[in-house]
């Protein structure tokens, strides 16, 4: 395994990520997903971009608003991308807020409410979309909307008794996801708007709280795993839900932590933590028979309850591409460069649609598409273009260094 990234391979990767973003993925969504009539982003698309469902996922208004704004700010200043970002932000402003400031989960195409969910991930993505649009326009009202959405997210996620419990009190539990989302949302708000104290802590304060709780309660050295669900005191739950791992999700947490290590000048503790999570979860998730990342595994090696456990979803591969490249850039450990090559090559070979553009979302274990969908409630312009933008810019940094 070579510990260095050759100039030829680096140039090849930059071209892949940059051109994939600029000439394939974002144009696909601009052409087929942007709702020029009602505003916002439509995601229910067939393989060729044909609209087959026009309900709107609120979290994709935030995700797409952030993504297109960041592509404009960091990638290429296409006027159309600016318009898409602002269209998503305005759709959120006009239609997404429900009682008490909480956002709906799904709306009709013209913005009438369909579903309100207990959790507040829509709010976190609205926060980063508004923050990016504030940066894009200089309009302080977007910044205030961002901080308001962030406050709603924190209040519902971390104030005891506010969010309705998912289960009965017989077996209380807490999940990894709210901490991960707090971490990455705080990173984006800090980068776009600067520090501000909300719900008792600054962005950096919330980042530290999230990382510390992830390390203290979810990271299990005796199991060599990052758990998705634990008891409130951090103890494991030896039942299906408690044993179930999502390697791609944990690897996403790893690169959030590694990104913070990078921002802090190569913080040794955070680098070790992020790399430890990546190491353990790669070992638990990489399919040695067919390649790619398995969606779910069991921490004790027992059968997994979910029938899709052996499938390959697009987004864990996006996260693993970022995590492995970032880990190598920070450590220069050859194994991360080798892992990056494996996951990059496997994902681009199996998910990318050479005929119609963008990526398929769902493959069987052998890597064959199980659905022709390019989008829906859970897939849209976020994980893939975020990977392309992040890796493109990281590789440019590496080249400059």
N, C-alpha and C positions, 0 to 999 in steps of 0.2 A: 504493500500500500504506500503510495506516495504521500508524503506529508505536506507537499507544496501543491498549490493550484497553478497549473501551467498557464502561461499567457494565452495560449490557444483555447484551452478549456474555459478560461475566464471570459474571453471574448465571445465564445459560443454560448455560454450561459447568459451573459448580458443581452445578447441578441434575442435569445429565446424569451427571457422574461420581459424585456422592453417591448419587443415587437408583438409578443402575445398580448400584452396589456393595451398597447396603443393601436394595434391594427386588427385585433381579433376580439378580445373579450369585451372591452368597454364599447367598441362600435356595435357589437352584437346587441348589447343591452340598450344602447342609445336608439338603435334602429327598431328593435322589436318590443322593448320593455317600457320605454318612456311614454307616459300617457300625456300626450299633447292636448287632449281635450279636457281632462279633469285634473291634471297634475299628478305628480308622484310617479311611482314605479310599479308596473305590472310584472309579476313573476311567473304566472301560470302558462309557460311556453312549451310547445312541442319541440321536437328536435331541430326543425328548420326555423324556429322562432314564431311559428303560428300561435296566436293567442287561443288557448283552449279553456281558460278560466280567468275571469276578470275580477275576482275578489282580491283585496290587497292586504298583505301582511304588514302590520304597522312597524314591526321591527325592521322590515326591509326598506321602509321609507327612511328610517334613520341610517341603516347600513349603507344604502345606496347614496343618500345625501352626503355622508361622510366620505365614501369611496370616491365619488366623482369630484368632490371638492379637493380631496388630497391629491388625486391624479392631476388636477389643474394646478395646484400649488407646488407639487413636487415633480410632476412628470412633464406634461406639455400643456400649454395654456390655450386649449381649444375652447372657444366661446360656448360651444354647445354643451360641454361638460359643466361649465359654470351654470348654465341654465338648468341642466338636469338637477344639480345639487340644490339650487334655490327652489326649484319646483317641488322637490321632495320635502324640503324644510317647510315650505308654505303649506303643503298638503297636511303635514303634521300639525302645524299651527291651527289650521282651519277645521280639522275634522277629528284628530286623534284623541283629544283630551276628553276623559269621562268625568264622573263625579269625583270630587276631591283632588283633581289634578292627575289622577292615575290615567294611564293611556290604555286604550283598547288593544286587543291582540289582532283582530281582523275587522276589516271594513268592506262595504261594497265598493265598487269602482268609483262611485261619486261621493263616497265618504260617510255613508250611514253605518252605524255600529252593528256588528254581527256577534262579536264575542269579547268578553273581558276575562282574562286569566288572573290567577292569584299572584303569579310572580311578576316581576317588574323589569324584565330584560328589554322590553320595548323602550322603557324610559332611559336605560343606559345607552342604547344606540341613538335615541333622539338627542341625548346630551352631547355626544360626540359630533353628530350631524350639525347641531346648532353651533357648536364651538368652531367647527371647520368653516361654516358659513360666515361666522363673525370674522374669522381670519381672512376669508375670501373677500368680504365686502367692507370691513371696518365698521359695520353696524353693531353698536353695543346692545341693541335689543336682542339680537341672536345670542350674544354672550349671556345675557340675563336669563333667556330661555334655557340655555345650557345648564347654568347653575341650578335653576329651578328643577329641571328634570333629574339632575344629579342628586339633589336633596330628596326628591321623591324616592329615587332608587335606594338611597342609603336608609331613609326612614323605614321603608317597607321591608328591606332586607335584614336590617340589623337592630331594629327596635323590638324587643321581645313582646309578643302578643299582637303586633300590628298585622302581620301577614297571617291569614287563616292557615292553620296547620294542615299538612297534606295527609296525615294519618292520625289515628287515635293515639292518645297518650300512653298506650300500653308499651310501645317500643319507640321512644323518641329518637330522632336522628337529625343530622344536619348534612348538607351537601357541599361539595367542592365548588360547584359552579358559581354561586353568588360571590365567593371570595375572588375567584379568577376574574369575573367581570368587574368587580370593584377595582382590582389591581390594574387592569388594562384601560378601563375608563378613566381612572385617575391619571394614568400616564398620558393619555391623549389630552385631557383637559389641561393638565399642567403644561404640556408642550404647546398647546394652541392659545391658552388664555393666561397662563401663569398660575401661581399659587393663590388659593383662597380657602379660608376655613369654612367648612360646611359640616353640620352635624358633629361639631366638636373636634374636627381635625382638618389639617390641610391635605392637599392631594398627596404629598409625600407621606404624611402621617397615615393616610388610608392605605397607601402602598405598603408601608411597613407593617401595619396591622394585618393586612391580608397575607403577606408573605410569612409573617411569624406564625399565624394560625395554621396556614397550610403546612408549614414545617413541623409545628408542634403536634397537630392533631391528625393530619392525613398522611404524612410520610411515615412509613413503617419499615425501619431498617431490618427487623427480624423477618419480614416478608419480602423485602426488596421490591416495594410497590408503593405507588401513590393511590390511595383509596378514593373512590368517588363519594362514598357515604360512610359516616361513622356516627357513633353515639355522641351526645352533646359534650361528653368529657373526652372525646377522642378515641375511645375504645372501639375495637372492631365489632361488627355485627355479623355473626356467623349464620347468615341466611342468604338466600339468592341475591337480594338487592345489595346487601352489605359486602358480599364477596365479589360482585361483578365489577370488573375493571373496564375502562374505556381508554386503551393505550393512546389513541390519537388526542383525546381530550387532555390527558395528563401531559403529553408532549407539548401541547399548546401552552399549558401552564408553565412548562419548563422554559419555553422561549420567552414568555412574558418576564420571567425572573432573570433570564440571561440578558434580555434587553435592558432591564434595570441595572444589572451589573455593568453593562457597557456604558450606560449613561453616567454611572458613578465611577468612571475611569478604570474599569476592570476590577470591581470589588470582589475580593477573593472568596468571601463567604458566599455571596450570591452566585458566583460562577460555579463553585463547588455544588451548591444546592441545585441549581438548574441542570448541571451536567449529570448529577446523580439521578435526578428524576428521568432525564432523557435516557441514560444508560439502562436503568431498570425497566422502563416502560417499552423501550425498543426491544429488549430481550423478551418481554412478555407479549408484544404485539406483532413483530415481524413474522410473516408467514414463510417459514424456511422451505416449504414445499412448492408454493406457487408464486411467492413474492407478494409484496404489498402488505398493508397493515390490516390485521383482523379487527373487526369493529368492537367485539367484546371478548374478554377472556375471564376466567375465574381465578381468584388469587390463590386458591388451593389446588388448582388444576382439575377441578370438578366440572361436570357438564354445566353449560350456561343455559338459563331458562329461555332467553329471547331467541326466537328462531332465525333472526337476521345476524346472529353473532359472528358468523363466518364470512359475511359479505364484506366488500371493500367499498367504502363511501369516499367521495371525492375530498371532503374537507379534512379528514385526518392526514391525508397525504400532503395537502397544502401546508398544514401546520408542521409536519415532519420535515418538509423541504426547508422551511424557515429555520427550524430548531437546529438541524444538523449543520447548515451553512453558518449560522450564527455561532454555534458551539465551536466549530473549526476556526472561525475568524478570531475568537477570543483565546483559544487554547493552542491552536496549531497541532492538535492531536490528530494523527492520520486516520484514526477510525472514523471520526466524524466526516471527513472528506469522502471516505469510502461509503459511509451510510448515505450521505447526501447524493452521491452518484447513484446508488441503488434506488433510493426512493424517487429521485428526480426522473431517472430513466424509466422506471416501472410506471410511474404515474403518467408521464407524457406519452408512453406507448399505449396505455390501456384506456385512459379517460378522455384524451383529446379526440375531438371529432374533426377529422381532416376535411370532411365534405361540407359541413354546415357551420363549423366554428364552435367555440366554447367547449365545454367538457360535459360528458355524461356524468351523472351524479352517483349512480348505483350499479355496481358490478357484482357478479357472483364470485365465489372464491377463486376461480380460475382466471378471472379478469374479463369476463364477457358481460356486456351491458344487460341489465335486467329490465331497464326502462329506457325509453327514448326521450324522456322529459329533460329539458334543459333548465327548468325552474319550477317552483311551486312555493308553498308556504315556508319551506325550510331551505330552499336553494335559490340563490339569486346572486346579484353582483356584489360579493363580499369576500369570502374566503380565498377564492382563486385570484381575483385581481389584487387583493391585499398581499398575497404571496408574491405576485409578480412585481408589484411596486417595491415591496420591502427588499426582495432579493436583488433586484436591479440596482437599487441605490446602495445596498450593502456591498455589492461587488464593485461598484464605482469607487466607494471608499477604500476598498482593499486595493484597487488598482492605483489610486492616488498615493496610498501609503507605501 
